[in-house]
């Protein structure tokens, strides 16, 4: 019987292969994939062995690598990791925002890919729960500022 983690790794691997093929990357060459990725993201370098593990469903990228990988593949981080949400990443320039429109948020910044799924979840909360989450975030920020 397949464990949940194995299934998640296999599903991630299938999505990754599909997107690499769409980009014209040879999925039979982890070395070339790693070289192309590292050229674009020198601060998030990966080894060809790491790519091989992703392609053979032996591992899933860390969050930082996943964000960079999703950016490189031009897909949403959430879709690449879990297969949910929008497949294509929404670029800030492509986002349409109507003032007062419910459920629409435009997020721009260095952590955009990580923040967007959180904002989408927050939009589903009741006003009371949004205030609760806001209080928790303020506490975490205060603690983070003390640590720095």
C-alpha positions in Angstrom: 0.0 0.0 0.0 1.3 3.4 -1.0 1.8 6.0 1.8 0.4 9.5 1.5 3.9 10.9 1.3 4.8 8.6 -1.5 1.7 9.6 -3.4 2.4 13.3 -2.9 6.0 12.9 -4.1 4.8 11.0 -7.2 2.1 13.6 -8.0 4.7 16.4 -7.6 7.1 14.5 -9.8 4.5 14.1 -12.6 3.7 17.9 -12.5 7.4 18.8 -12.5 8.1 16.5 -15.5 5.2 17.9 -17.4 6.3 21.5 -16.9 9.9 20.7 -17.7 8.9 19.1 -20.9 6.7 22.1 -21.7 9.8 24.3 -21.4 11.8 22.0 -23.6 14.0 20.7 -20.8 15.2 17.0 -21.2 13.8 15.2 -18.2 16.4 12.5 -18.8 19.2 15.0 -17.9 19.1 16.1 -14.3 22.5 17.7 -14.9 21.2 20.0 -17.6 18.1 20.9 -15.6 20.3 21.8 -12.6 22.6 23.8 -14.7 19.8 25.8 -16.3 18.1 26.3 -12.9 21.4 27.4 -11.2 22.1 29.9 -14.0 18.8 31.6 -13.4 18.8 31.2 -9.6 22.4 31.3 -8.4 21.4 32.0 -4.8 19.3 28.8 -4.7 21.6 26.4 -6.4 20.7 22.7 -6.7 22.7 19.6 -7.5 21.8 17.2 -10.3 21.3 14.5 -7.7 18.6 16.7 -6.1 16.8 17.1 -9.5 17.1 13.3 -10.0 15.3 12.8 -6.6 12.5 15.2 -7.6 12.1 13.4 -11.0 12.1 10.0 -9.5 9.6 11.0 -6.7 12.2 10.4 -4.0 12.0 13.9 -2.6 10.1 17.2 -2.7 11.9 20.6 -2.8 12.3 22.7 0.3 10.0 25.7 0.4 12.7 28.1 -0.9 13.6 25.8 -3.8 9.9 25.3 -4.5 9.3 29.0 -4.8 12.3 29.4 -7.2 11.3 26.4 -9.2 7.7 27.5 -9.6 9.0 31.0 -10.7 11.3 29.4 -13.2 8.5 27.2 -14.6 6.0 30.1 -14.5 3.5 28.1 -12.5 2.0 28.8 -9.1 3.9 27.4 -6.1 0.7 25.9 -4.7 -0.1 24.1 -7.9 3.4 22.7 -8.4 3.6 21.4 -4.8 0.0 20.2 -4.2 -1.8 20.3 -7.6 -4.4 22.7 -6.3 -5.2 26.3 -7.1 -4.3 28.1 -10.3 -1.8 26.3 -12.5 -0.3 29.5 -13.9 1.3 32.0 -11.7 -0.4 35.4 -11.7 2.0 38.1 -12.4 1.4 41.5 -10.7 1.1 43.2 -14.1 -1.6 40.7 -15.1 -3.6 41.0 -12.0 -6.9 42.7 -12.3 -8.2 44.5 -9.3 -11.4 46.3 -9.0 -11.6 48.5 -5.8 -14.2 47.0 -3.4 -14.3 43.7 -5.2 -14.5 40.8 -2.7 -11.9 38.1 -2.7 -9.4 39.9 -4.9 -5.9 40.8 -3.6 -2.8 41.9 -5.4 0.4 40.9 -3.6 3.8 42.2 -4.8 7.1 41.6 -3.1 10.0 39.3 -2.7 7.8 36.7 -0.9 4.9 37.0 -3.3 4.7 33.3 -4.2 4.6 32.3 -0.5 2.2 35.0 0.5 -0.5 34.6 -2.2 -1.9 31.3 -1.0 -2.1 32.6 2.6 -3.9 35.7 1.4 -6.4 33.5 -0.5 -7.1 31.6 2.7 -7.5 34.8 4.7 -10.1 36.1 2.3 -12.3 33.1 3.2 -12.2 33.9 7.0 -14.9 35.8 8.9 -14.0 39.3 9.9 -13.7 38.2 13.5 -11.2 35.5 12.5 -9.3 37.9 10.3 -8.7 40.1 13.3 -7.6 37.1 15.3 -5.0 36.1 12.7 -3.9 39.8 12.4 -3.2 39.8 16.2 -1.2 36.6 15.9 0.9 38.0 13.0 1.6 41.2 14.9 2.8 39.1 17.8 5.1 37.0 15.6 6.4 40.2 13.9 7.1 41.8 17.3 9.0 38.6 18.4 10.9 38.5 15.1 12.0 42.1 15.5 13.3 41.4 19.0 15.4 38.5 17.7 17.0 40.6 15.0 
